[in-house]
Amino acid sequence: RDKSIGGITYTAITQADYADPNSKYHFLRELSPHTLFIKQSNDITTNYLFEVFDATLPRYRLKHRLKVYVDYVTSKDWQRRTNDSEPPIIQLACPTIPELVFAKRRTRKLLENVVHTKNIHIRFATTDSIKKHGISSEVWEVLR
């Protein structure tokens, strides 16, 4: 699932790949993001965990998924398992603008008690903006 564009290589790892016990990313089966995107440019690798929240997802499940992601990026599990120095960038697609606003506020609240947030990057966009402009466009709102 590799694709090269202008000297940059993108690799997509899906939930089906995590299910394979022989996969390098089998450890993601519990977190289960929809896709892991790996972007490689020269000797720089950036990892993105991507999830789309369904419009029918109850609010309590959304809160739970946000907590799971915050717990994951603050646990340093990724760095231990991959030997990367940085955690992956979390990209969360929300079905509506009100859900996006809620998700950002909730995530900000979850991060209030985290001491070191410098290397934690969580981004939000609406599914419509991603469909219209593409996943790699400037549609992502960064949590500050």
C-alpha atoms as a printed R data frame, in Angstrom:
    type eleno elety resid chain resno       x       y      z
1   ATOM     1    CA   ARG     A     1   0.000   0.000  0.000
2   ATOM     2    CA   ASP     A     2   2.816   2.403 -0.763
3   ATOM     3    CA   LYS     A     3   2.331   5.515 -2.870
4   ATOM     4    CA   SER     A     4   5.057   7.975 -3.875
5   ATOM     5    CA   ILE     A     5   4.334  11.606 -4.675
6   ATOM     6    CA   GLY     A     6   7.154  14.051 -5.397
7   ATOM     7    CA   GLY     A     7   9.820  12.185 -3.432
8   ATOM     8    CA   ILE     A     8   7.528  11.496 -0.485
9   ATOM     9    CA   THR     A     9   6.377   7.935  0.179
10  ATOM    10    CA   TYR     A    10   3.105   7.241  1.942
11  ATOM    11    CA   THR     A    11   2.272   3.844  3.425
12  ATOM    12    CA   ALA     A    12  -1.150   2.885  4.766
13  ATOM    13    CA   ILE     A    13  -1.542   0.190  7.410
14  ATOM    14    CA   THR     A    14  -5.159  -0.798  8.120
15  ATOM    15    CA   GLN     A    15  -7.043  -2.589 10.878
16  ATOM    16    CA   ALA     A    16  -6.800  -5.822  8.901
17  ATOM    17    CA   ASP     A    17  -3.007  -5.481  9.027
18  ATOM    18    CA   TYR     A    18  -3.019  -5.035 12.821
19  ATOM    19    CA   ALA     A    19  -4.973  -8.275 13.159
20  ATOM    20    CA   ASP     A    20  -2.095 -10.247 11.628
21  ATOM    21    CA   PRO     A    21   0.043 -11.545 14.543
22  ATOM    22    CA   ASN     A    22   3.114 -11.318 12.290
23  ATOM    23    CA   SER     A    23   2.574  -7.632 11.533
24  ATOM    24    CA   LYS     A    24   5.081  -5.135 12.890
25  ATOM    25    CA   TYR     A    25   2.036  -3.104 13.993
26  ATOM    26    CA   HIS     A    26   0.073  -5.933 15.631
27  ATOM    27    CA   PHE     A    27   0.337  -3.980 18.913
28  ATOM    28    CA   LEU     A    28  -2.188  -1.459 17.482
29  ATOM    29    CA   ARG     A    29  -5.012  -4.034 17.448
30  ATOM    30    CA   GLU     A    30  -6.248  -2.863 20.862
31  ATOM    31    CA   LEU     A    31  -6.151   0.852 20.029
32  ATOM    32    CA   SER     A    32  -7.542  -0.001 16.574
33  ATOM    33    CA   PRO     A    33  -7.311   3.292 14.666
34  ATOM    34    CA   HIS     A    34  -8.849   3.056 11.205
35  ATOM    35    CA   THR     A    35  -5.496   3.604  9.512
36  ATOM    36    CA   LEU     A    36  -1.860   4.189 10.326
37  ATOM    37    CA   PHE     A    37  -0.282   6.414  7.690
38  ATOM    38    CA   ILE     A    38   3.501   6.522  7.457
39  ATOM    39    CA   LYS     A    39   5.016   9.455  5.576
40  ATOM    40    CA   GLN     A    40   8.670   9.164  4.575
41  ATOM    41    CA   SER     A    41  10.619  12.046  3.093
42  ATOM    42    CA   ASN     A    42  14.369  11.560  2.807
43  ATOM    43    CA   ASP     A    43  15.333  10.312  6.281
44  ATOM    44    CA   ILE     A    44  12.347  11.838  8.105
45  ATOM    45    CA   THR     A    45   9.459   9.549  9.038
46  ATOM    46    CA   THR     A    46   6.157  10.851 10.375
47  ATOM    47    CA   ASN     A    47   3.424   8.533 11.652
48  ATOM    48    CA   TYR     A    48  -0.270   9.396 11.738
49  ATOM    49    CA   LEU     A    49  -3.016   7.459 13.501
50  ATOM    50    CA   PHE     A    50  -6.272   8.266 11.722
51  ATOM    51    CA   GLU     A    51  -9.826   7.616 12.883
52  ATOM    52    CA   VAL     A    52 -13.202   8.671 11.522
53  ATOM    53    CA   PHE     A    53 -15.949   9.086 14.104
54  ATOM    54    CA   ASP     A    54 -19.322   7.975 12.785
55  ATOM    55    CA   ALA     A    55 -22.289  10.347 13.034
56  ATOM    56    CA   THR     A    56 -24.214   7.688 14.980
57  ATOM    57    CA   LEU     A    57 -21.478   7.262 17.604
58  ATOM    58    CA   PRO     A    58 -22.989   8.025 21.021
59  ATOM    59    CA   ARG     A    59 -21.375  10.845 22.979
60  ATOM    60    CA   TYR     A    60 -20.183   8.501 25.752
61  ATOM    61    CA   ARG     A    61 -18.342   6.360 23.153
62  ATOM    62    CA   LEU     A    62 -16.738   9.460 21.642
63  ATOM    63    CA   LYS     A    63 -15.549  10.522 25.108
64  ATOM    64    CA   HIS     A    64 -14.129   7.040 25.638
65  ATOM    65    CA   ARG     A    65 -12.280   7.000 22.286
66  ATOM    66    CA   LEU     A    66 -10.779  10.440 22.981
67  ATOM    67    CA   LYS     A    67  -9.585   9.251 26.403
68  ATOM    68    CA   VAL     A    68  -8.089   6.111 24.848
69  ATOM    69    CA   TYR     A    69  -6.095   8.215 22.360
70  ATOM    70    CA   VAL     A    70  -4.886  10.666 25.017
71  ATOM    71    CA   ASP     A    71  -3.882   7.792 27.290
72  ATOM    72    CA   TYR     A    72  -2.076   6.118 24.396
73  ATOM    73    CA   VAL     A    73   0.023   9.096 23.295
74  ATOM    74    CA   THR     A    74   0.922   9.950 26.883
75  ATOM    75    CA   SER     A    75   1.914   6.352 27.722
76  ATOM    76    CA   LYS     A    76   4.949   6.323 25.395
77  ATOM    77    CA   ASP     A    77   3.884   2.838 24.260
78  ATOM    78    CA   TRP     A    78   4.481   3.799 20.616
79  ATOM    79    CA   GLN     A    79   8.043   4.904 21.318
80  ATOM    80    CA   ARG     A    80   8.803   1.684 23.234
81  ATOM    81    CA   ARG     A    81   7.417  -0.585 20.530
82  ATOM    82    CA   THR     A    82   8.776   1.227 17.466
83  ATOM    83    CA   ASN     A    83  11.955   2.886 18.803
84  ATOM    84    CA   ASP     A    84  10.690   6.190 17.377
85  ATOM    85    CA   SER     A    85  11.550   9.233 19.434
86  ATOM    86    CA   GLU     A    86   8.148  10.890 18.839
87  ATOM    87    CA   PRO     A    87   4.605   9.603 19.337
88  ATOM    88    CA   PRO     A    88   2.383   9.452 16.256
89  ATOM    89    CA   ILE     A    89   0.248  12.407 15.254
90  ATOM    90    CA   ILE     A    90  -3.393  11.658 16.015
91  ATOM    91    CA   GLN     A    91  -5.853  12.759 13.316
92  ATOM    92    CA   LEU     A    92  -9.528  12.537 14.215
93  ATOM    93    CA   ALA     A    93 -12.312  13.137 11.699
94  ATOM    94    CA   CYS     A    94 -15.616  14.308 13.147
95  ATOM    95    CA   PRO     A    95 -18.957  14.102 11.305
96  ATOM    96    CA   THR     A    96 -20.078  17.672 12.107
97  ATOM    97    CA   ILE     A    97 -18.648  20.981 13.293
98  ATOM    98    CA   PRO     A    98 -20.444  20.734 16.687
99  ATOM    99    CA   GLU     A    99 -18.896  17.268 17.201
100 ATOM   100    CA   LEU     A   100 -15.480  18.657 16.230
101 ATOM   101    CA   VAL     A   101 -15.844  21.496 18.763
102 ATOM   102    CA   PHE     A   102 -16.927  19.018 21.439
103 ATOM   103    CA   ALA     A   103 -14.032  16.649 20.643
104 ATOM   104    CA   LYS     A   104 -11.473  19.467 20.822
105 ATOM   105    CA   ARG     A   105 -12.826  20.738 24.150
106 ATOM   106    CA   ARG     A   106 -12.969  17.260 25.635
107 ATOM   107    CA   THR     A   107  -9.438  16.436 24.485
108 ATOM   108    CA   ARG     A   108  -8.122  19.729 25.855
109 ATOM   109    CA   LYS     A   109  -9.715  18.858 29.206
110 ATOM   110    CA   LEU     A   110  -8.158  15.373 29.141
111 ATOM   111    CA   LEU     A   111  -4.736  16.918 28.552
112 ATOM   112    CA   GLU     A   112  -5.043  19.449 31.416
113 ATOM   113    CA   ASN     A   113  -3.202  17.234 33.894
114 ATOM   114    CA   VAL     A   114  -0.572  15.967 31.461
115 ATOM   115    CA   VAL     A   115   2.800  17.456 32.353
116 ATOM   116    CA   HIS     A   116   4.670  17.061 29.054
117 ATOM   117    CA   THR     A   117   2.454  17.876 26.072
118 ATOM   118    CA   LYS     A   118   5.124  19.366 23.803
119 ATOM   119    CA   ASN     A   119   5.385  16.238 21.619
120 ATOM   120    CA   ILE     A   120   1.680  15.406 21.649
121 ATOM   121    CA   HIS     A   121  -0.058  16.380 18.417
122 ATOM   122    CA   ILE     A   122  -3.795  15.792 18.059
123 ATOM   123    CA   ARG     A   123  -5.587  17.216 15.039
124 ATOM   124    CA   PHE     A   124  -9.252  17.466 14.147
125 ATOM   125    CA   ALA     A   125 -11.207  17.958 10.923
126 ATOM   126    CA   THR     A   126 -14.708  17.314  9.657
127 ATOM   127    CA   THR     A   127 -15.279  14.390  7.348
128 ATOM   128    CA   ASP     A   128 -16.751  16.767  4.754
129 ATOM   129    CA   SER     A   129 -13.605  18.920  4.675
130 ATOM   130    CA   ILE     A   130 -11.441  15.810  4.253
131 ATOM   131    CA   LYS     A   131 -13.657  14.547  1.421
132 ATOM   132    CA   LYS     A   132 -13.565  17.941 -0.264
133 ATOM   133    CA   HIS     A   133  -9.872  18.812  0.119
134 ATOM   134    CA   GLY     A   134  -8.113  15.519  0.873
135 ATOM   135    CA   ILE     A   135  -6.537  14.019  3.955
136 ATOM   136    CA   SER     A   136  -3.128  15.600  3.345
137 ATOM   137    CA   SER     A   137  -4.489  19.124  2.794
138 ATOM   138    CA   GLU     A   138  -4.550  21.953  5.323
139 ATOM   139    CA   VAL     A   139  -7.946  20.976  6.776
140 ATOM   140    CA   TRP     A   140  -6.645  19.858 10.162
141 ATOM   141    CA   GLU     A   141  -7.237  21.983 13.254
142 ATOM   142    CA   VAL     A   142  -4.428  21.536 15.749
143 ATOM   143    CA   LEU     A   143  -5.306  21.278 19.403
144 ATOM   144    CA   ARG     A   144  -3.596  24.090 21.311
